[in-house]
Amino acid sequence: MRKILLTVFAVLAIAVQLMAAEISRVEPANWWTGMKNTTLQIMVYGKNIGTLAPSFTYPGVSLKEVAKTDNPNYLFVYLNINASAKPGILHLQFKKGNEVLTHAFPLLARNNHSGAAGFNQSDVMYLITPDRFANGNAGNDALDGVQVNREDPNARHGGDLDGIAQHLEYIKNLGVTTVWLNPVQENKMPGGSYHGYAITNFYNIDPRFGSNEQFKNLTAEMHGKGMKVVMDMIFNHCGSSHPWMKDLPAKDWVNNNSGEYVQTNHAKYTLMDPHAAASDRNTLIYGWFVPEMPDLNQRNRHLATYLIQNSIWWIEYSRIDGIRQDTYPYPDYDFMARWCKEVQAEYPNFNIVGESWYGRSSASAWWQTGSVLNRKADTHLKTVMDFPLTFIANTAFDYTDRDRFGEDSPLFRLYEEISQDFMFADQSNILTFLDNHDLDRFARADDPDLRRYKQALAFLLTTRGIPQIYYGTEILMDGKKAKSDGYVRTDFPGGWAGDKTDAFTVKGRTEKQNEAWQYLQKLLQWRKGNEAVTQGKLLHFVPDGTGVYVYARIKNNKTVLVMLNGTNSAREVSMTRFLEVTNGFTQGTDVITGKRLPVNQAITVPAKGQYILELTK
């Protein structure tokens, strides 16, 4: 009998132990009082936590909802934090019978540091792939069994936040106003996931880049130097090593969760195509990019709220100024519109740019808020990326051995593309670029005289939109995607101890690199102080038989006239065509050379050359 009782007690003890709950993870780790949206979701994870009931007592805070899913290891606690709530520690209690678990949840005062300022046409973005820019702390290179291997273009190379911080003066001196960082959130993936697009913790900076505190401090340092920060985010998918994938919060947390892999078809036009088959559209949205990137289901209301709050948490915590959202057309449409709307409601000056990778302007314009082309609900997305202009620019500045004029001119395609801006609801909120981390680099090693390079940058920095420059463009870094993405995300020379050259310095650059660097710096520094370019309207003229593309940027009494020669010979241009712009002015001063040219008589533009003229009376 005694043995039987002991066995029963042992079984009961084991059963109690198995039923015991615990708290392993709480997200977010904190929140703030005084937020405009008074609802807060807290995701609580731990064994059997869903079997317990939460409660607390805190002035100004009430329990709004307790939501359980099909997984008892998760509990979603929704609070209402009204305007009377003060900063402090909210003690959450989770009870079931005699079992009680507690968790101290900080409510902080709002962050009053500078930031959340947004970005606009007056800015120029400098895009950095953090793993490839500079290694400021070798101590965080080898973590989680992943080693640095700079010989492998697809491995971790060791760049980090410290490396960026150590070169902020370089970035500032170049003349950009905003730094866009490829994803810096945790990517604890086999092989390293150096690019950052397989997130395994949405609330932590990758320890191989640094810490949350370091990121916050880096943002503050950039603000102190007069620069803004744009954070790359990904809502479409996470990394396969995310803890969610070992214990899903709900069965419908990811798309196509049947165990049978479904690849996305990348058919982004199906979202706007009135003739699209629903099956094609569904494959785009619900399919996965790769098996290592599970596709998140934003139609799950708890996941949707989680992702929106995550963005707001990063803005409030680190005071970033903008977000670039990856693979914008792939997540749920209504969710993305809600996200933009809620972020902008909390931070009215904030800006978000969506990666809208299309070959046609009509499709890019369809995504911009206020679009008359889009008959669905408003996207609330301020800024879209101008991939169509990028693809044209990649060849428009190439030249053959013969002159080409009029509609045969390589620059005519630029004019033609920009003439279709009537499709954009806001032509100033378009991100323009020659290349980025996903494209072949624009600069070419065989560029003999930099005329292609200079003319393209002159165009990029004086046409409409918000220009973006990819790190290394200033030193003519080149690279093709033919082998892998790693070849366009190469290391910046001098960013690593022991590098043979240090292109962060004048002495470490070649003569041609210094020529390119100084040209770009002069353009960037000039652009910052010219409101005609940063705020003014664009007026352009049809490239005629001369093969020269002429356009102006105008703001009040300030006018900048740009002349781009798309031919292999010097072209004399009669100025009588441009009286609409030049009338009342007598001369123009080229911002690069300082050369003064009369604008009331013919001007000869050098072969493959350009003038950027500030007009004076």
Sequence and secondary structure as in RCSB ss.txt:
>XXXX:A:sequence
MRKILLTVFAVLAIAVQLMAAEISRVEPANWWTGMKNTTLQIMVYGKNIGTLAPSFTYPGVSLKEVAKTDNPNYL
FVYLNINASAKPGILHLQFKKGNEVLTHAFPLLARNNHSGAAGFNQSDVMYLITPDRFANGNAGNDALDGVQVNR
EDPNARHGGDLDGIAQHLEYIKNLGVTTVWLNPVQENKMPGGSYHGYAITNFYNIDPRFGSNEQFKNLTAEMHGK
GMKVVMDMIFNHCGSSHPWMKDLPAKDWVNNNSGEYVQTNHAKYTLMDPHAAASDRNTLIYGWFVPEMPDLNQRN
RHLATYLIQNSIWWIEYSRIDGIRQDTYPYPDYDFMARWCKEVQAEYPNFNIVGESWYGRSSASAWWQTGSVLNR
KADTHLKTVMDFPLTFIANTAFDYTDRDRFGEDSPLFRLYEEISQDFMFADQSNILTFLDNHDLDRFARADDPDL
RRYKQALAFLLTTRGIPQIYYGTEILMDGKKAKSDGYVRTDFPGGWAGDKTDAFTVKGRTEKQNEAWQYLQKLLQ
WRKGNEAVTQGKLLHFVPDGTGVYVYARIKNNKTVLVMLNGTNSAREVSMTRFLEVTNGFTQGTDVITGKRLPVN
QAITVPAKGQYILELTK
>XXXX:A:secstr
 HHHHHHHHHHHHHHHHHH     EEESS EETT SS EEEEEEESTTGGGSEEE  BTTEEEEEEEE S TTEE
EEEEEE TT  SEEEEEEEEETTEEEEEEEEEE    SS      TT  EEEE GGGT  S GGGSSBTTB   T
TSTTS     HHHHHTTHHHHHHHT SEEEE   EE   TT  TTS S SEEEEE TTT  HHHHHHHHHHHHHT
T EEEEEE  SB  TTSGGGGS SSTTSBSSTTSS  B    GGGGT TT  HHHHHHHHHSBSSTTS BB TTS
HHHHHHHHHHHHHHHHHH   EEEETTTTSS HHHHHHHHHHHHHH TT EEEE    SSHHHHHHTSTT SS  
SS     EEE HHHHHHHHHHT   SS   GGGSTTHHHHHHHTTGGG S TTSEEEES  TTS  S  TT SSS
HHHHHHHHHHTTSSSEEEEETTGGGT    SSS GGGGS   TTSSTT S  TTSSTTS HHHHHHHHHHHHHHH
HHHT HHHHH EEEEE   TT EEEEEEEETTEEEEEEEE SSS EEE GGGGHHHHTT  EEEETTT  EEESS
S EEE TT EEEEEEE 
